[in-house]
Amino acid sequence: MSLLRWAAVTVPLVVLLGFGSGSLAPSGGENAWYMALTKPAATPPGWAFPVAWTTLYALMGLALAMVLHARGAQGRGVALALFAVALALNLVWTPLFFGAREVTAGWLLIIAMLATGIATTMAFARVHALAGWLLVPYLVWVSYA
């Protein structure tokens, strides 16, 4: 399958999974519990989150397509397994934090997301350099969170 065909599947799939996870619990301005929390002054405005996550999920999907396209590449299987774990952790975060209101568990999950994100980025970079670079914005965003 060509890279464009992979991307035509993986980009929408990852974006839809992200939005599906996000729809499991009201977040941001739609969540009264979250709005009542004391947040740092540097918290991004509400409109930034859907823009950021749409972009991040699209980049993740494109990076995934590049690794899927690299048949026979050394480390491809490990990279894909790490991506699956990293994505699964990411998809759990919104329901855990916003839905279950688990602040401490959400913070611990962010640490796990960052660790698996770093491992995935390094593994993707070994398979396809650009695929690794496409995950860097995700690492920056999760680090900021």
C-alpha positions in Angstrom: 0.0 0.0 0.0 1.4 3.4 -0.8 2.1 6.1 1.8 -0.8 8.2 0.6 -3.2 5.2 1.0 -1.9 4.5 4.5 -2.3 8.2 5.4 -5.8 8.2 4.0 -6.7 5.5 6.5 -4.5 6.4 9.5 -4.9 10.1 9.7 -8.8 10.1 9.9 -8.7 7.0 12.1 -6.4 8.6 14.7 -8.3 11.9 14.6 -11.7 10.0 15.0 -10.3 7.9 17.9 -9.1 11.1 19.6 -12.4 12.9 19.2 -14.3 9.7 20.2 -12.3 9.6 23.4 -12.8 13.3 24.0 -16.6 12.9 23.6 -16.8 10.4 26.5 -16.7 13.2 29.0 -17.4 16.9 28.8 -14.2 18.9 28.9 -12.9 22.4 29.0 -15.7 25.1 29.2 -18.3 22.4 29.0 -17.2 20.9 32.3 -18.3 22.8 35.4 -15.9 20.8 37.6 -13.0 21.7 35.4 -14.0 25.4 35.2 -14.1 25.5 39.0 -10.5 24.3 39.3 -7.7 26.8 40.0 -5.6 26.7 36.9 -2.2 28.3 36.2 -2.2 31.6 34.4 -0.5 30.0 31.4 -3.4 27.7 30.8 -4.3 28.0 27.1 -7.7 29.4 26.1 -10.4 26.9 25.5 -10.4 27.3 21.7 -6.7 26.2 21.6 -7.5 22.6 22.8 -9.5 21.4 19.8 -7.2 23.1 17.4 -4.1 21.6 19.1 -5.5 18.1 19.4 -6.8 18.0 15.8 -3.4 19.0 14.6 -1.6 16.6 17.0 -3.8 13.6 16.0 -3.3 14.3 12.3 0.5 14.5 12.8 0.3 11.2 14.8 -1.7 9.6 12.0 0.7 10.7 9.4 3.7 9.5 11.4 1.9 6.1 11.8 1.3 5.9 8.1 5.1 6.5 7.4 6.0 3.6 9.8 3.4 1.3 8.4 4.6 2.1 4.9 8.2 1.2 5.9 7.8 -2.6 5.4 10.8 -4.6 6.3 12.4 -1.7 8.4 14.2 -2.8 11.4 12.3 -1.9 14.6 9.0 -1.4 12.8 7.1 -3.9 15.0 8.4 -2.4 18.2 7.6 1.1 17.0 4.1 0.1 16.1 3.6 -1.6 19.5 4.8 1.5 21.3 2.5 3.7 19.3 -0.5 1.5 20.2 0.3 1.8 23.9 1.0 5.5 23.7 -2.3 6.1 21.8 -4.3 3.9 24.2 -2.9 5.9 27.2 -3.7 9.1 25.4 -7.3 8.0 24.7 -7.8 7.1 28.4 -6.8 10.6 29.7 -9.9 12.7 28.9 -12.4 10.2 30.4 -10.1 9.7 33.4 -9.5 13.3 34.2 -12.7 15.0 33.0 -15.1 12.2 33.4 -13.8 10.4 36.6 -12.3 13.7 38.0 -9.1 11.8 38.9 -6.6 14.6 39.2 -3.7 12.5 40.7 -4.4 9.5 38.3 -4.6 12.0 35.4 -1.2 13.4 36.4 0.3 9.9 36.6 -1.2 9.1 33.3 0.4 12.2 31.7 3.8 11.0 33.1 3.2 7.6 31.4 2.0 9.3 28.2 5.2 11.3 28.1 7.4 8.3 28.8 5.7 6.2 26.1 5.6 9.2 23.8 9.4 9.6 24.0 9.9 5.9 23.5 7.6 6.0 20.5 9.2 9.1 19.0 12.6 7.5 19.3 11.4 4.2 17.8 9.6 6.0 14.9 12.7 8.0 14.2 14.7 4.8 13.8 12.3 3.6 11.2 11.7 6.9 9.4 13.3 10.2 10.6 10.4 12.4 9.6 7.9 10.1 11.4 9.9 10.8 14.6 9.9 14.5 14.1 6.1 14.5 13.5 5.6 13.3 17.0 7.7 16.1 18.6 4.7 18.5 18.8 2.8 15.9 20.8 5.7 15.6 23.2 5.8 19.3 23.7 2.1 19.6 24.3 2.0 16.6 26.8 5.1 18.1 28.5 3.2 21.4 28.8 0.2 19.7 30.2 
